[in-house]
Amino acid sequence: MTQEQSELIRKQEEKDRNIIEKYVLHNYLHITNPAHIHFTKDIYDKRDVFFTATTHNNGEEVYTSYVGEIKERTYPLTFFKSRNWMIELSKLQALFATYEDTGHIPLYFNIFQNNMIFIWNLNKIDFDLIPYREMLLKGTTSYLTNNKDKHYYDLPTIYYEDGTEISGITALKYTKDETNIVIKK
């Protein structure tokens, strides 16, 4: 990988992390304490962000810790097409290993070109209902690379292939200053 390619990846990761921080962590989850948000330093880490959200339950503060992987898509999100969203097995395994080690709930963030963010709570996904796949694909979407075998699952947006409705999903639409919920199941 060239220095120029590494720089492109770094800039893309920084842009994506800024979007998630502003529109999901700050605007949607209202996390204002920077000590509760930690982005990984290594841009090649299979986990991009660790954060803690605070909620109130019967007057008590409840802290929930999360770990997330961020993926930018080069096209818009549409709910009207039957389309699934790939998560590589290695990233999925890293997120679940973190959950097993620390209890951080694994999330997968997808940023789309029409200012939509789709979030899967991977603990709520029934992977028995999702086909496991292997395909020869580009090594990375950030620049041209040689193809490599990728092992992945296709995460559904609304329904599993058998028609069962999915849970643990959130779709957000963001503008310059606000974030609005489109779907939350």
C-alpha positions, 0 to 999 in steps of 0.5 A: 500500500502506498503512502497516498493510499494510506492517507486516503484511508485515514481521511475517510476514516476521520470523516466517517468518525466525525459523522458518527460522533456528531449525528449519532453520539452527540445529536441522537444519543446525547453523549456530551462527555468526551471521556465517554467516547473513544475512537481507536487509534489504528485506522485498520482496527476492526473496531472503530469506536467505544462509547458509553451511553447514559439513560435514566431508569426509575430515577437511576442512571444506567450506563451501557457500553458499546463497541462499533464498526463504521462503514461508509457506503458509496450509494444511498440507502433505500428501504424499497429495494430488497438489499442486504448489507455486508459485514465481514466475518473478521469484523463481526468476530472482533466485535463479538470478541470485545462483547465477550471480553468486556460486555460492550454491546456490538453495533455496526454503523453504515453511513449512506450518501443520502445522509442516512445512517443505519445501525444494527445492534448485532446482539439482536440479530439472528445469524441463523437466519442470515446466509454466510457467504464467501466471494472474491471482492476488492480488498478495500473500497477506499482505493483500487486493490487486488481482489481477495476472498471475503467471508461475510454475512448480509445483514438485512434492513427490515426483514430476514429472507424468511419474512421475519421482521428484524429487531435491533435496527435504527435508521437515522436521517441527518441534516446539518444540525439535527438527527431524526429517527426514521426507523427504530425496532 
